[in-house]
C-alpha cells in the first residue's frame, strides 16, 4: 500500500493500538477519525493488515490475554475484563477459537513449564 494511504488510516491504527481493550471502538468512529467512509476505511485497513478492524482488535486482545495468563497474576475473569470482555465465557470462547485451548488450560500448561 502506498504510504499516503497508510498515513490516511494511521490515526485510527494508533487509537486501536492504544485503546484495544476499550468497548468504545467502532469502525464508524475510526473512519470518521480518518475523515473517510467506513467502506474505504475497511478496504485500506484490510490492505494494510490482511485483517478486518474487528479481527485486528481481537488479535491484539488475545495477545494481551496470553501475556496476562502467562504472568499468573490474574484470574480468567479478571483477564477477560482487562481485555475488554464483559463476559468471561465470551472471552474464553474467543481465546479457544484463537489458540485452540481454553484460557484456564493455557495457563495450567504455562505454569507447568515454569
MDAnalysis code that builds the backbone (N, CA, C; Angstrom):
import MDAnalysis as mda
import numpy as np

u = mda.Universe.empty(342, n_residues=114, atom_resindex=np.repeat(np.arange(114), 3), trajectory=True)
u.add_TopologyAttr("name", ["N", "CA", "C"] * 114)
u.add_TopologyAttr("resid", np.arange(1, 115))
u.add_TopologyAttr("resname", ["UNK", "UNK", "UNK", "UNK", "UNK", "UNK", "UNK", "UNK", "UNK", "UNK", "UNK", "UNK", "UNK", "UNK", "UNK", "UNK", "UNK", "UNK", "UNK", "UNK", "UNK", "UNK", "UNK", "UNK", "UNK", "UNK", "UNK", "UNK", "UNK", "UNK", "UNK", "UNK", "UNK", "UNK", "UNK", "UNK", "UNK", "UNK", "UNK", "UNK", "UNK", "UNK", "UNK", "UNK", "UNK", "UNK", "UNK", "UNK", "UNK", "UNK", "UNK", "UNK", "UNK", "UNK", "UNK", "UNK", "UNK", "UNK", "UNK", "UNK", "UNK", "UNK", "UNK", "UNK", "UNK", "UNK", "UNK", "UNK", "UNK", "UNK", "UNK", "UNK", "UNK", "UNK", "UNK", "UNK", "UNK", "UNK", "UNK", "UNK", "UNK", "UNK", "UNK", "UNK", "UNK", "UNK", "UNK", "UNK", "UNK", "UNK", "UNK", "UNK", "UNK", "UNK", "UNK", "UNK", "UNK", "UNK", "UNK", "UNK", "UNK", "UNK", "UNK", "UNK", "UNK", "UNK", "UNK", "UNK", "UNK", "UNK", "UNK", "UNK", "UNK", "UNK"])
u.atoms.positions = np.array([
    [0.858, -1.177, 0.000],
    [0.000, 0.000, 0.000],
    [0.899, 1.232, 0.000],
    [0.586, 2.184, -0.844],
    [1.378, 3.426, -0.832],
    [1.307, 4.100, 0.535],
    [2.393, 4.765, 0.890],
    [2.467, 5.350, 2.222],
    [1.397, 6.412, 2.469],
    [0.940, 7.088, 1.435],
    [-0.117, 8.086, 1.596],
    [-1.402, 7.476, 2.119],
    [-1.736, 6.292, 1.617],
    [-2.939, 5.609, 2.088],
    [-2.729, 5.072, 3.504],
    [-1.524, 4.621, 3.802],
    [-1.232, 4.174, 5.167],
    [-1.380, 5.337, 6.140],
    [-0.881, 6.488, 5.727],
    [-0.980, 7.669, 6.589],
    [-2.428, 8.069, 6.826],
    [-3.282, 7.791, 5.843],
    [-4.691, 8.138, 5.946],
    [-5.354, 7.409, 7.115],
    [-4.989, 6.147, 7.336],
    [-5.627, 5.390, 8.415],
    [-4.792, 5.360, 9.700],
    [-3.627, 5.983, 9.679],
    [-2.736, 5.932, 10.840],
    [-3.366, 6.446, 12.137],
    [-4.165, 7.525, 12.102],
    [-4.793, 7.954, 13.367],
    [-5.655, 6.859, 13.996],
    [-6.365, 6.114, 13.175],
    [-7.199, 5.028, 13.698],
    [-6.338, 3.879, 14.196],
    [-5.284, 3.543, 13.473],
    [-4.385, 2.470, 13.896],
    [-3.761, 2.813, 15.244],
    [-3.327, 4.049, 15.394],
    [-2.757, 4.486, 16.673],
    [-3.774, 4.369, 17.802],
    [-5.000, 4.779, 17.539],
    [-6.067, 4.697, 18.539],
    [-6.354, 3.249, 18.900],
    [-6.452, 2.386, 17.907],
    [-6.715, 0.970, 18.169],
    [-5.580, 0.362, 18.973],
    [-4.354, 0.635, 18.586],
    [-3.204, 0.071, 19.304],
    [-3.144, 0.540, 20.751],
    [-3.621, 1.742, 21.003],
    [-3.596, 2.298, 22.361],
    [-4.811, 1.826, 23.180],
    [-5.982, 1.736, 22.543],
    [-7.236, 1.507, 23.265],
    [-7.939, 0.200, 22.906],
    [-7.194, -0.822, 22.488],
    [-7.821, -2.051, 22.005],
    [-8.667, -2.770, 23.058],
    [-8.473, -2.468, 24.316],
    [-9.282, -3.104, 25.357],
    [-10.595, -2.358, 25.610],
    [-10.784, -1.242, 24.955],
    [-11.998, -0.449, 25.127],
    [-13.141, -1.030, 24.305],
    [-14.334, -0.958, 24.855],
    [-15.516, -1.392, 24.115],
    [-16.106, -0.268, 23.274],
    [-15.479, 0.894, 23.328],
    [-15.999, 2.053, 22.610],
    [-15.459, 2.180, 21.190],
    [-14.617, 1.265, 20.756],
    [-14.061, 1.343, 19.410],
    [-15.091, 0.874, 18.394],
    [-15.303, 1.685, 17.386],
    [-16.201, 1.276, 16.307],
    [-15.574, 1.682, 14.974],
    [-15.888, 0.919, 13.961],
    [-15.370, 1.227, 12.623],
    [-15.879, 2.593, 12.181],
    [-17.100, 2.888, 12.522],
    [-17.683, 4.180, 12.162],
    [-16.855, 5.326, 12.752],
    [-16.524, 5.217, 14.031],
    [-15.727, 6.257, 14.683],
    [-14.306, 6.320, 14.130],
    [-13.728, 5.158, 13.841],
    [-12.366, 5.131, 13.289],
    [-12.326, 5.762, 11.901],
    [-13.332, 5.467, 11.092],
    [-13.409, 6.065, 9.762],
    [-13.591, 7.575, 9.865],
    [-14.441, 7.997, 10.778],
    [-14.670, 9.428, 10.987],
    [-13.379, 10.111, 11.440],
    [-12.629, 9.469, 12.312],
    [-11.351, 9.993, 12.793],
    [-10.389, 10.230, 11.623],
    [-10.455, 9.344, 10.638],
    [-9.575, 9.454, 9.466],
    [-10.153, 10.329, 8.365],
    [-11.417, 10.712, 8.504],
    [-12.055, 11.566, 7.504],
    [-12.399, 10.843, 6.216],
    [-12.688, 9.542, 6.326],
    [-13.038, 8.753, 5.141],
    [-14.270, 7.907, 5.438],
    [-14.843, 7.300, 4.410],
    [-16.033, 6.471, 4.591],
    [-15.658, 5.158, 5.277],
    [-16.653, 4.519, 5.884],
    [-16.414, 3.235, 6.546],
    [-15.913, 2.195, 5.551],
    [-16.527, 2.160, 4.378],
    [-16.141, 1.161, 3.377],
    [-14.690, 1.358, 2.945],
    [-14.296, 2.598, 2.717],
    [-12.930, 2.875, 2.294],
    [-11.948, 2.579, 3.437],
    [-12.348, 2.917, 4.656],
    [-11.514, 2.615, 5.817],
    [-11.285, 1.106, 5.928],
    [-12.373, 0.331, 5.825],
    [-12.249, -1.129, 5.909],
    [-11.316, -1.670, 4.822],
    [-11.452, -1.144, 3.611],
    [-10.634, -1.614, 2.491],
    [-9.157, -1.284, 2.729],
    [-8.864, -0.042, 3.142],
    [-7.473, 0.338, 3.402],
    [-6.890, -0.469, 4.565],
    [-7.697, -0.680, 5.593],
    [-7.250, -1.438, 6.752],
    [-6.927, -2.874, 6.339],
    [-7.808, -3.469, 5.568],
    [-7.611, -4.837, 5.100],
    [-6.371, -4.926, 4.200],
    [-6.164, -3.914, 3.362],
    [-4.976, -3.890, 2.503],
    [-3.696, -3.872, 3.328],
    [-3.712, -3.116, 4.419],
    [-2.501, -2.973, 5.240],
    [-2.252, -4.178, 6.134],
    [-3.295, -4.696, 6.785],
    [-3.123, -5.724, 7.808],
    [-3.599, -7.122, 7.407],
    [-4.289, -7.237, 6.298],
    [-4.903, -8.511, 5.877],
    [-5.870, -9.037, 6.938],
    [-6.399, -8.135, 7.729],
    [-7.406, -8.425, 8.747],
    [-8.412, -7.283, 8.741],
    [-9.656, -7.593, 9.104],
    [-10.627, -6.524, 9.289],
    [-10.264, -5.777, 10.566],
    [-10.779, -4.563, 10.755],
    [-10.511, -3.859, 12.015],
    [-10.920, -4.685, 13.242],
    [-12.060, -5.352, 13.166],
    [-12.524, -6.174, 14.288],
    [-11.562, -7.328, 14.549],
    [-11.123, -8.009, 13.496],
    [-10.175, -9.113, 13.664],
    [-8.850, -8.624, 14.250],
    [-8.429, -7.440, 13.834],
    [-7.191, -6.859, 14.347],
    [-7.303, -6.573, 15.842],
    [-8.433, -6.013, 16.259],
    [-8.664, -5.722, 17.674],
    [-8.664, -7.023, 18.485],
    [-9.342, -8.041, 17.969],
    [-9.382, -9.329, 18.664],
    [-7.978, -9.914, 18.773],
    [-7.194, -9.810, 17.712],
    [-5.814, -10.304, 17.734],
    [-5.016, -9.611, 18.837],
    [-5.134, -8.282, 18.934],
    [-4.431, -7.546, 19.988],
    [-4.902, -7.978, 21.370],
    [-6.205, -8.155, 21.524],
    [-6.756, -8.575, 22.815],
    [-6.252, -9.962, 23.209],
    [-6.207, -10.860, 22.249],
    [-5.764, -12.226, 22.544],
    [-4.273, -12.265, 22.893],
    [-3.472, -11.476, 22.208],
    [-2.042, -11.407, 22.545],
    [-1.847, -10.856, 23.959],
    [-2.647, -9.847, 24.300],
    [-2.591, -9.260, 25.645],
    [-3.034, -10.291, 26.683],
    [-4.116, -11.008, 26.388],
    [-4.629, -12.029, 27.296],
    [-3.585, -13.117, 27.530],
    [-2.916, -13.508, 26.480],
    [-1.890, -14.537, 26.591],
    [-0.781, -14.097, 27.547],
    [-0.339, -12.854, 27.409],
    [0.699, -12.333, 28.319],
    [0.203, -12.295, 29.762],
    [-1.049, -11.871, 29.949],
    [-1.613, -11.807, 31.298],
    [-1.746, -13.203, 31.902],
    [-2.164, -14.170, 31.105],
    [-2.266, -15.544, 31.589],
    [-0.894, -16.086, 31.967],
    [0.094, -15.780, 31.157],
    [1.456, -16.240, 31.435],
    [2.014, -15.635, 32.719],
    [1.536, -14.445, 33.068],
    [2.024, -13.811, 34.295],
    [1.538, -14.544, 35.536],
    [0.397, -15.224, 35.438],
    [-0.158, -15.949, 36.567],
    [-0.710, -15.069, 37.671],
    [-0.846, -13.784, 37.430],
    [-1.257, -12.848, 38.477],
    [-2.757, -12.617, 38.568],
    [-3.509, -13.031, 37.545],
    [-4.930, -12.687, 37.496],
    [-5.773, -13.915, 37.180],
    [-7.030, -13.870, 37.618],
    [-7.969, -14.936, 37.278],
    [-8.422, -14.748, 35.826],
    [-9.014, -15.778, 35.269],
    [-9.524, -15.695, 33.899],
    [-10.590, -14.603, 33.811],
    [-11.426, -14.489, 34.820],
    [-12.472, -13.448, 34.819],
    [-11.860, -12.052, 34.835],
    [-10.826, -11.869, 35.630],
    [-10.154, -10.568, 35.665],
    [-9.505, -10.251, 34.319],
    [-8.891, -11.246, 33.722],
    [-8.242, -11.045, 32.424],
    [-9.281, -10.720, 31.363],
    [-10.416, -11.383, 31.423],
    [-11.493, -11.084, 30.468],
    [-11.850, -9.599, 30.526],
    [-12.053, -9.080, 31.724],
    [-12.383, -7.663, 31.887],
    [-11.238, -6.764, 31.426],
    [-10.018, -7.153, 31.737],
    [-8.843, -6.354, 31.363],
    [-8.634, -6.320, 29.846],
    [-9.209, -7.296, 29.164],
    [-9.062, -7.364, 27.707],
    [-10.289, -6.828, 26.965],
    [-11.236, -6.279, 27.709],
    [-12.389, -5.642, 27.067],
    [-13.613, -6.518, 26.903],
    [-13.663, -7.638, 27.602],
    [-14.818, -8.534, 27.523],
    [-15.616, -8.428, 28.816],
    [-16.919, -8.205, 28.686],
    [-17.769, -8.119, 29.870],
    [-18.096, -9.498, 30.425],
    [-18.124, -10.490, 29.547],
    [-18.484, -11.849, 29.940],
    [-17.287, -12.781, 29.813],
    [-16.864, -13.393, 30.913],
    [-15.744, -14.330, 30.837],
    [-15.980, -15.475, 29.847],
    [-17.228, -15.919, 29.715],
    [-17.495, -17.032, 28.789],
    [-17.259, -16.601, 27.341],
    [-17.597, -15.360, 27.005],
    [-17.329, -14.861, 25.648],
    [-15.821, -14.778, 25.415],
    [-15.109, -14.277, 26.400],
    [-13.651, -14.216, 26.323],
    [-13.065, -15.617, 26.132],
    [-13.530, -16.570, 26.927],
    [-12.998, -17.940, 26.846],
    [-13.250, -18.554, 25.476],
    [-14.449, -18.335, 24.915],
    [-14.749, -18.856, 23.563],
    [-13.813, -18.243, 22.536],
    [-13.602, -16.932, 22.639],
    [-12.737, -16.239, 21.683],
    [-11.290, -16.716, 21.820],
    [-10.833, -16.893, 23.046],
    [-9.463, -17.364, 23.281],
    [-9.284, -18.763, 22.690],
    [-10.252, -19.641, 22.945],
    [-10.161, -21.012, 22.438],
    [-10.199, -21.026, 20.918],
    [-11.024, -20.189, 20.345],
    [-11.089, -20.088, 18.884],
    [-9.742, -19.630, 18.322],
    [-9.104, -18.728, 19.015],
    [-7.852, -18.142, 18.551],
    [-6.649, -19.066, 18.772],
    [-6.585, -19.723, 19.935],
    [-5.409, -20.523, 20.300],
    [-5.656, -22.034, 20.363],
    [-6.913, -22.454, 20.288],
    [-7.202, -23.887, 20.285],
    [-7.320, -24.525, 21.660],
    [-7.129, -23.742, 22.710],
    [-7.266, -24.238, 24.090],
    [-7.957, -23.161, 24.923],
    [-8.545, -23.574, 26.028],
    [-9.196, -22.602, 26.911],
    [-8.135, -21.778, 27.629],
    [-8.516, -20.600, 28.120],
    [-7.557, -19.791, 28.888],
    [-7.043, -20.534, 30.133],
    [-7.922, -21.236, 30.814],
    [-7.510, -21.965, 32.021],
    [-6.499, -23.055, 31.663],
    [-6.751, -23.766, 30.581],
    [-5.816, -24.812, 30.163],
    [-4.490, -24.186, 29.741],
    [-4.553, -23.091, 29.006],
    [-3.322, -22.416, 28.579],
    [-2.496, -22.016, 29.797],
    [-3.143, -21.449, 30.792],
    [-2.434, -21.025, 31.995],
    [-1.841, -22.228, 32.718],
    [-2.587, -23.323, 32.818],
    [-2.077, -24.509, 33.531],
    [-0.880, -25.104, 32.787],
    [-0.907, -25.111, 31.484],
    [0.219, -25.625, 30.704],
    [1.439, -24.725, 30.862],
    [1.203, -23.427, 30.915],
    [2.292, -22.476, 31.068],
    [2.906, -22.591, 32.460],
    [2.079, -22.818, 33.454],
    [2.560, -22.942, 34.838],
    [3.435, -24.195, 34.988],
    [3.067, -25.264, 34.277],
    [3.840, -26.499, 34.358],
    [5.231, -26.338, 33.753],
    [5.339, -25.463, 32.747],
    [6.606, -25.261, 32.059],
    [7.581, -24.432, 32.888],
    [7.084, -23.686, 33.850],
    [7.946, -22.811, 34.652],
    [8.659, -23.556, 35.738],
])
